[in-house]
């Protein structure tokens, strides 16, 4: 597989305000074990737990910081990649951090120990 072909194995992730597209940090093959949340479950969850609107305050249950929503992606619907179960709305930073540590409680505990 040539370099340009390999590039497209990394799926598009988000688009910035400036229109720049970012790609996922892992290829399709590495991501295929991760379970998505079924759209029906997501829509049902959003009916009973709506995402705060732009301009509204949001308190993240993980970091406990309150932000005033400014961007479409500053609050995300977190879910388990093992089984697709929705955990709830959290801030983008917490969602990214948990994801970068592969949702592995052992890694998260070692990170806490490291910080201490």
C-alpha positions as CSV (number, residue, x, y, z in Angstrom):
1,X,0.0,0.0,0.0
2,X,1.5,3.4,-1.0
3,X,1.7,6.3,1.4
4,X,-1.3,8.2,0.0
5,X,-3.4,5.0,0.3
6,X,-2.3,4.4,3.9
7,X,-3.4,8.0,4.7
8,X,-7.0,7.2,3.9
9,X,-6.9,4.2,6.3
10,X,-7.1,7.0,9.0
11,X,-10.7,8.1,9.0
12,X,-11.8,11.7,9.1
13,X,-12.6,12.7,12.7
14,X,-13.6,16.4,13.0
15,X,-13.6,19.7,11.1
16,X,-12.2,22.8,12.7
17,X,-13.8,26.2,12.6
18,X,-11.3,27.1,9.9
19,X,-12.4,24.1,7.9
20,X,-9.3,22.0,8.5
21,X,-10.1,18.3,8.7
22,X,-8.4,16.2,11.3
23,X,-8.0,12.4,11.1
24,X,-8.2,9.8,13.8
25,X,-5.0,8.7,15.5
26,X,-5.4,5.0,14.6
27,X,-6.2,3.2,11.4
28,X,-9.4,1.4,10.6
29,X,-7.9,-2.0,11.3
30,X,-6.9,-0.9,14.9
31,X,-10.3,0.8,15.5
32,X,-12.5,-2.1,14.3
33,X,-12.7,-3.7,17.8
34,X,-14.3,-0.5,19.1
35,X,-18.1,-0.7,19.4
36,X,-20.1,2.4,18.3
37,X,-23.2,3.5,20.1
38,X,-26.3,2.5,18.1
39,X,-27.9,5.6,16.6
40,X,-31.3,4.7,18.1
41,X,-29.8,4.5,21.6
42,X,-28.0,7.8,21.1
43,X,-31.2,9.6,19.9
44,X,-33.2,8.1,22.8
45,X,-30.5,9.3,25.3
46,X,-30.5,12.8,23.8
47,X,-34.2,13.1,24.2
48,X,-34.0,12.5,27.9
49,X,-30.6,14.1,28.4
50,X,-30.3,16.9,25.9
51,X,-26.9,18.4,25.1
52,X,-26.6,21.9,26.4
53,X,-26.9,24.6,23.7
54,X,-24.1,26.8,22.6
55,X,-23.8,29.7,25.1
56,X,-25.1,27.6,28.0
57,X,-23.0,26.5,31.0
58,X,-22.0,22.8,31.2
59,X,-20.4,21.2,34.3
60,X,-18.3,18.1,33.4
61,X,-18.9,15.2,35.8
62,X,-15.3,14.0,35.3
63,X,-13.2,17.2,35.8
64,X,-16.0,19.1,37.5
65,X,-15.1,22.3,35.6
66,X,-17.9,24.4,34.3
67,X,-17.6,25.8,30.8
68,X,-19.8,28.0,28.7
69,X,-20.3,26.1,25.5
70,X,-18.7,27.8,22.5
71,X,-18.2,25.1,19.9
72,X,-20.2,22.2,18.5
73,X,-17.7,19.6,19.8
74,X,-16.7,21.0,23.3
75,X,-19.1,18.6,25.0
76,X,-19.3,15.0,23.8
77,X,-21.4,12.0,24.4
78,X,-19.1,9.5,26.1
79,X,-19.6,5.8,25.6
80,X,-17.9,2.5,26.2
81,X,-15.9,1.2,23.3
82,X,-16.2,-2.3,24.6
83,X,-20.0,-2.5,24.4
84,X,-21.3,0.8,23.0
85,X,-23.1,1.7,26.3
86,X,-23.6,5.5,26.8
87,X,-22.0,6.9,29.9
88,X,-23.1,10.5,29.4
89,X,-22.0,14.0,28.4
90,X,-18.5,15.1,29.3
91,X,-16.1,17.8,28.1
92,X,-14.0,17.2,25.1
93,X,-10.7,17.3,27.1
94,X,-11.9,14.5,29.5
95,X,-13.3,12.4,26.6
96,X,-10.0,12.7,24.7
97,X,-7.9,11.9,27.8
98,X,-9.9,8.8,28.6
99,X,-9.7,7.7,25.0
100,X,-6.0,8.3,24.8
101,X,-5.6,6.0,27.8
102,X,-7.7,3.3,26.0
103,X,-10.4,3.5,28.6
104,X,-8.1,1.3,30.7
105,X,-8.5,1.7,34.4
106,X,-5.0,0.3,35.0
107,X,-3.5,3.0,32.9
108,X,-5.6,5.7,34.5
109,X,-4.6,4.5,38.0
110,X,-0.9,4.5,37.1
111,X,-1.4,8.1,35.7
112,X,-2.9,9.1,39.0
113,X,0.1,7.5,40.9
114,X,2.5,9.2,38.5
115,X,1.0,12.6,39.2
116,X,1.0,12.1,43.0
